[in-house]
Amino acid sequence: MFIVKLFRKQIIYHYHNKGVSENKDWLHRKLYQFQFKNSKAILLSPLLYNEISEYITKKDTFFCANGIPEIDNIKQSFATKENKKVKIMFLSNLIESKGVMILLEACTILKKKQLNFQCSFIGAEGDIKQFQLNSKINELEISNHVSYLGSKYGSSKFNELNITDIFVHPTYNDCFPLVLIEAMQHSLPIVSTYEGAIPELVSEGVNGYLVPTKNTRALAEKLEILIKNSELRHKMGINGRNKYEKEFTINKFENRLLQILKDNVESVP
C-alpha cells in the first residue's frame, strides 16, 4: 500500500469485514486517514457504509454484494421434508457472538411448548468447545431436541442442508454471512438478526424473519411460527431461492465487481 501510494496510483479497497469504525484511538484514526486518502472503496452493502464514512465520501464508495457458485444435487422436492421432526440448522463455528447460547436458550422455550423439532449445530469449535456446548445442552435438558454434529464440508454439508427445514443464524457480530446465501440457495427459510448487512440478504417476512440481537424470546417466537407452518416454510424457502438466483450467484457478483472496476480504475497511459 505504501509503495503504491508513493507512485500515486489509484487504490480501490475491497472490504469483506467490519471493524474500522470500532477503532477510535488516535493512532488508528491517523493510519486510516493515511490509508484512505485519495482512495476508493468497495463494500458488500450500503448498510456497511458507516464503517468507513469518516474516511471516504459516499461518491467514492461502491457496493458489491457477494455471490456463491451454484452446486449440483440440491434437493428441490418439498414433499420429502414432510411428516417428521422439523429440522433446524445452525451452521457456523462455535463462537459465542454467532448466537450459540442464545439459540440454546430459545430451544428450551420451544421444548416447553412441546414443539416437534430437532436443532443441529454444525461447525468447528471456536471460543465454545464441544464439551461446553454439550454441558449446556444437558444443563438445559434439551438433549432430545439439540445435537452437535461437528464440522461438515462439501457434499456432507450440502446433504445436511438438503434435509433441513429452517436455517437459523442469531449472530450479534457479523458482516455479510455467506451461510445465509447457502441457505437461500437450498430454498430454506431463515431466522437471523439485524446485524451488519443481513437485512440485505433476508427480507423480513419474505424469505425469513429478522429479530433483534440477543433476544431469545423473539428468536423462539419466529422459530415457533415456522415450525408450526410448513406451507410458510415452503413459500419463504422458494422466495429465498429466487432471491439467490436474482442477486447472489457467482456470475452476478463477478459482473457487479467487473463493472465497478471498469468504471473506476484509471486507464494506463
VEXDOLO-76111 format. One record per residue (C-alpha): x, y, z; residue number from 0; residue in one letter. Coordinates in steps of 0.5 Angstrom, whole numbers, plus 500, padded with zeros to 3 digits. Example, Ala and Ser with C-alpha at 12.3 -4.5 7.8 and 13.67 -1.06 7.14 Angstrom:
% VEXDOLO-76111
+-----+-----+-----+-----+------+
|   u |   v |   w | seq | type |
+-----+-----+-----+-----+------+
| 525 | 491 | 516 |   0 |    A |
| 527 | 498 | 514 |   1 |    S |
+-----+-----+-----+-----+------+
This chain:
% VEXDOLO-76111
+-----+-----+-----+-----+------+
|   u |   v |   w | seq | type |
+-----+-----+-----+-----+------+
| 500 | 500 | 500 |   0 |    M |
| 505 | 505 | 502 |   1 |    F |
| 509 | 504 | 495 |   2 |    I |
| 503 | 504 | 491 |   3 |    V |
| 502 | 511 | 495 |   4 |    K |
| 509 | 513 | 493 |   5 |    L |
| 507 | 512 | 486 |   6 |    F |
| 501 | 516 | 486 |   7 |    R |
| 497 | 510 | 483 |   8 |    K |
| 489 | 510 | 484 |   9 |    Q |
| 487 | 505 | 490 |  10 |    I |
| 481 | 501 | 491 |  11 |    I |
| 480 | 498 | 497 |  12 |    Y |
| 475 | 492 | 497 |  13 |    H |
| 473 | 491 | 504 |  14 |    Y |
| 470 | 484 | 507 |  15 |    H |
| 469 | 485 | 514 |  16 |    N |
| 468 | 490 | 520 |  17 |    K |
| 472 | 494 | 525 |  18 |    G |
| 474 | 500 | 522 |  19 |    V |
| 469 | 504 | 526 |  20 |    S |
| 471 | 501 | 532 |  21 |    E |
| 478 | 503 | 533 |  22 |    N |
| 477 | 510 | 535 |  23 |    K |
| 484 | 512 | 538 |  24 |    D |
| 489 | 517 | 536 |  25 |    W |
| 494 | 512 | 532 |  26 |    L |
| 488 | 508 | 529 |  27 |    H |
| 485 | 514 | 526 |  28 |    R |
| 491 | 517 | 523 |  29 |    K |
| 493 | 511 | 520 |  30 |    L |
| 486 | 510 | 517 |  31 |    Y |
| 487 | 517 | 515 |  32 |    Q |
| 493 | 516 | 511 |  33 |    F |
| 491 | 509 | 508 |  34 |    Q |
| 484 | 512 | 505 |  35 |    F |
| 487 | 519 | 503 |  36 |    K |
| 485 | 520 | 495 |  37 |    N |
| 483 | 512 | 495 |  38 |    S |
| 476 | 509 | 494 |  39 |    K |
| 473 | 503 | 497 |  40 |    A |
| 468 | 497 | 495 |  41 |    I |
| 464 | 495 | 501 |  42 |    L |
| 459 | 489 | 501 |  43 |    L |
| 453 | 493 | 502 |  44 |    S |
| 451 | 500 | 503 |  45 |    P |
| 449 | 498 | 510 |  46 |    L |
| 456 | 498 | 512 |  47 |    L |
| 458 | 505 | 510 |  48 |    Y |
| 458 | 507 | 517 |  49 |    N |
| 464 | 503 | 518 |  50 |    E |
| 469 | 508 | 513 |  51 |    I |
| 464 | 514 | 513 |  52 |    S |
| 469 | 518 | 517 |  53 |    E |
| 475 | 517 | 512 |  54 |    Y |
| 472 | 516 | 505 |  55 |    I |
| 466 | 520 | 502 |  56 |    T |
| 460 | 516 | 499 |  57 |    K |
| 461 | 518 | 492 |  58 |    K |
| 468 | 514 | 493 |  59 |    D |
| 465 | 508 | 496 |  60 |    T |
| 462 | 503 | 491 |  61 |    F |
| 458 | 497 | 493 |  62 |    F |
| 458 | 490 | 491 |  63 |    C |
| 455 | 484 | 495 |  64 |    A |
| 458 | 477 | 495 |  65 |    N |
| 456 | 471 | 491 |  66 |    G |
| 457 | 464 | 491 |  67 |    I |
| 457 | 458 | 486 |  68 |    P |
| 451 | 454 | 484 |  69 |    E |
| 452 | 447 | 486 |  70 |    I |
| 449 | 440 | 484 |  71 |    D |
| 444 | 436 | 487 |  72 |    N |
| 440 | 441 | 491 |  73 |    I |
| 434 | 438 | 493 |  74 |    K |
| 428 | 442 | 491 |  75 |    Q |
| 423 | 437 | 493 |  76 |    S |
| 419 | 440 | 499 |  77 |    F |
| 415 | 434 | 500 |  78 |    A |
| 421 | 430 | 502 |  79 |    T |
| 421 | 434 | 508 |  80 |    K |
| 414 | 433 | 511 |  81 |    E |
| 412 | 428 | 517 |  82 |    N |
| 418 | 428 | 521 |  83 |    K |
| 421 | 433 | 526 |  84 |    K |
| 422 | 440 | 524 |  85 |    V |
| 430 | 440 | 523 |  86 |    K |
| 433 | 447 | 525 |  87 |    I |
| 440 | 448 | 523 |  88 |    M |
| 446 | 453 | 526 |  89 |    F |
| 452 | 453 | 521 |  90 |    L |
| 458 | 456 | 524 |  91 |    S |
| 464 | 456 | 528 |  92 |    N |
| 462 | 455 | 536 |  93 |    L |
| 463 | 462 | 537 |  94 |    I |
| 459 | 466 | 542 |  95 |    E |
| 458 | 472 | 538 |  96 |    S |
| 455 | 468 | 533 |  97 |    K |
| 449 | 467 | 538 |  98 |    G |
| 450 | 460 | 540 |  99 |    V |
| 448 | 460 | 547 | 100 |    M |
| 442 | 465 | 545 | 101 |    I |
| 440 | 459 | 541 | 102 |    L |
| 440 | 454 | 546 | 103 |    L |
| 436 | 458 | 551 | 104 |    E |
| 431 | 459 | 545 | 105 |    A |
| 431 | 452 | 544 | 106 |    C |
| 429 | 451 | 552 | 107 |    T |
| 423 | 455 | 550 | 108 |    I |
| 421 | 451 | 544 | 109 |    L |
| 421 | 445 | 548 | 110 |    K |
| 417 | 448 | 554 | 111 |    K |
| 412 | 449 | 548 | 112 |    K |
| 412 | 441 | 547 | 113 |    Q |
| 414 | 443 | 539 | 114 |    L |
| 417 | 438 | 535 | 115 |    N |
| 423 | 440 | 533 | 116 |    F |
| 431 | 438 | 532 | 117 |    Q |
| 436 | 443 | 532 | 118 |    C |
| 443 | 441 | 530 | 119 |    S |
| 449 | 445 | 531 | 120 |    F |
| 455 | 444 | 525 | 121 |    I |
| 461 | 448 | 525 | 122 |    G |
| 468 | 447 | 528 | 123 |    A |
| 470 | 449 | 536 | 124 |    E |
| 471 | 456 | 537 | 125 |    G |
| 471 | 460 | 544 | 126 |    D |
| 466 | 455 | 545 | 127 |    I |
| 469 | 448 | 546 | 128 |    K |
| 465 | 442 | 544 | 129 |    Q |
| 465 | 440 | 552 | 130 |    F |
| 462 | 446 | 554 | 131 |    Q |
| 456 | 446 | 549 | 132 |    L |
| 454 | 439 | 551 | 133 |    N |
| 455 | 441 | 558 | 134 |    S |
| 450 | 447 | 557 | 135 |    K |
| 445 | 442 | 553 | 136 |    I |
| 445 | 438 | 559 | 137 |    N |
| 444 | 443 | 564 | 138 |    E |
| 438 | 446 | 560 | 139 |    L |
| 435 | 439 | 559 | 140 |    E |
| 435 | 439 | 551 | 141 |    I |
| 439 | 434 | 549 | 142 |    S |
| 433 | 430 | 546 | 143 |    N |
| 432 | 436 | 541 | 144 |    H |
| 439 | 439 | 540 | 145 |    V |
| 445 | 436 | 538 | 146 |    S |
| 452 | 438 | 536 | 147 |    Y |
| 454 | 434 | 529 | 148 |    L |
| 462 | 437 | 529 | 149 |    G |
| 465 | 440 | 522 | 150 |    S |
| 462 | 439 | 516 | 151 |    K |
| 465 | 441 | 509 | 152 |    Y |
| 463 | 440 | 502 | 153 |    G |
| 458 | 434 | 500 | 154 |    S |
| 457 | 432 | 507 | 155 |    S |
| 455 | 440 | 509 | 156 |    K |
| 450 | 440 | 503 | 157 |    F |
| 447 | 434 | 505 | 158 |    N |
| 445 | 437 | 511 | 159 |    E |
| 442 | 443 | 508 | 160 |    L |
| 438 | 439 | 504 | 161 |    N |
| 435 | 435 | 509 | 162 |    I |
| 434 | 442 | 514 | 163 |    T |
| 427 | 446 | 514 | 164 |    D |
| 429 | 452 | 518 | 165 |    I |
| 436 | 456 | 518 | 166 |    F |
| 438 | 460 | 524 | 167 |    V |
| 443 | 465 | 525 | 168 |    H |
| 442 | 469 | 531 | 169 |    P |
| 449 | 473 | 531 | 170 |    T |
| 451 | 479 | 534 | 171 |    Y |
| 457 | 480 | 531 | 172 |    N |
| 457 | 479 | 523 | 173 |    D |
| 458 | 483 | 517 | 174 |    C |
| 455 | 479 | 511 | 175 |    F |
| 455 | 472 | 512 | 176 |    P |
| 455 | 467 | 506 | 177 |    L |
| 452 | 462 | 510 | 178 |    V |
| 445 | 466 | 509 | 179 |    L |
| 447 | 465 | 502 | 180 |    I |
| 448 | 458 | 502 | 181 |    E |
| 441 | 457 | 506 | 182 |    A |
| 438 | 461 | 500 | 183 |    M |
| 441 | 457 | 495 | 184 |    Q |
| 438 | 451 | 499 | 185 |    H |
| 431 | 454 | 499 | 186 |    S |
| 431 | 455 | 507 | 187 |    L |
| 427 | 460 | 511 | 188 |    P |
| 432 | 464 | 515 | 189 |    I |
| 431 | 467 | 522 | 190 |    V |
| 437 | 472 | 523 | 191 |    S |
| 438 | 479 | 526 | 192 |    T |
| 439 | 486 | 524 | 193 |    Y |
| 447 | 485 | 525 | 194 |    E |
| 451 | 488 | 519 | 195 |    G |
| 449 | 487 | 512 | 196 |    A |
| 444 | 481 | 514 | 197 |    I |
| 438 | 486 | 512 | 198 |    P |
| 440 | 486 | 505 | 199 |    E |
| 440 | 478 | 505 | 200 |    L |
| 434 | 477 | 509 | 201 |    V |
| 428 | 481 | 507 | 202 |    S |
| 423 | 481 | 513 | 203 |    E |
| 417 | 476 | 512 | 204 |    G |
| 419 | 475 | 505 | 205 |    V |
| 425 | 470 | 506 | 206 |    N |
| 425 | 469 | 513 | 207 |    G |
| 425 | 473 | 520 | 208 |    Y |
| 430 | 478 | 523 | 209 |    L |
| 430 | 479 | 531 | 210 |    V |
| 434 | 484 | 535 | 211 |    P |
| 441 | 481 | 537 | 212 |    T |
| 441 | 478 | 544 | 213 |    K |
| 433 | 477 | 544 | 214 |    N |
| 432 | 470 | 546 | 215 |    T |
| 424 | 470 | 546 | 216 |    R |
| 424 | 474 | 540 | 217 |    A |
| 428 | 468 | 537 | 218 |    L |
| 424 | 463 | 540 | 219 |    A |
| 417 | 466 | 537 | 220 |    E |
| 420 | 467 | 530 | 221 |    K |
| 422 | 459 | 530 | 222 |    L |
| 416 | 457 | 533 | 223 |    E |
| 412 | 461 | 527 | 224 |    I |
| 416 | 457 | 522 | 225 |    L |
| 416 | 450 | 526 | 226 |    I |
| 408 | 450 | 526 | 227 |    K |
| 407 | 452 | 519 | 228 |    N |
| 410 | 448 | 513 | 229 |    S |
| 407 | 452 | 508 | 230 |    E |
| 410 | 458 | 510 | 231 |    L |
| 417 | 455 | 511 | 232 |    R |
| 416 | 453 | 503 | 233 |    H |
| 414 | 460 | 501 | 234 |    K |
| 419 | 463 | 504 | 235 |    M |
| 424 | 458 | 502 | 236 |    G |
| 422 | 459 | 495 | 237 |    I |
| 423 | 467 | 496 | 238 |    N |
| 430 | 466 | 498 | 239 |    G |
| 432 | 461 | 492 | 240 |    R |
| 429 | 466 | 488 | 241 |    N |
| 433 | 472 | 491 | 242 |    K |
| 439 | 468 | 491 | 243 |    Y |
| 438 | 467 | 483 | 244 |    E |
| 437 | 474 | 482 | 245 |    K |
| 442 | 477 | 486 | 246 |    E |
| 447 | 473 | 489 | 247 |    F |
| 450 | 468 | 484 | 248 |    T |
| 458 | 468 | 483 | 249 |    I |
| 456 | 471 | 476 | 250 |    N |
| 452 | 476 | 479 | 251 |    K |
| 458 | 478 | 484 | 252 |    F |
| 463 | 478 | 478 | 253 |    E |
| 459 | 482 | 474 | 254 |    N |
| 458 | 487 | 479 | 255 |    R |
| 465 | 487 | 481 | 256 |    L |
| 468 | 488 | 474 | 257 |    L |
| 463 | 494 | 472 | 258 |    Q |
| 466 | 498 | 479 | 259 |    I |
| 473 | 496 | 477 | 260 |    L |
| 471 | 498 | 469 | 261 |    K |
| 468 | 505 | 472 | 262 |    D |
| 473 | 507 | 477 | 263 |    N |
| 480 | 504 | 475 | 264 |    V |
| 484 | 510 | 471 | 265 |    E |
| 487 | 508 | 465 | 266 |    S |
| 494 | 506 | 464 | 267 |    V |
| 497 | 512 | 460 | 268 |    P |
+-----+-----+-----+-----+------+
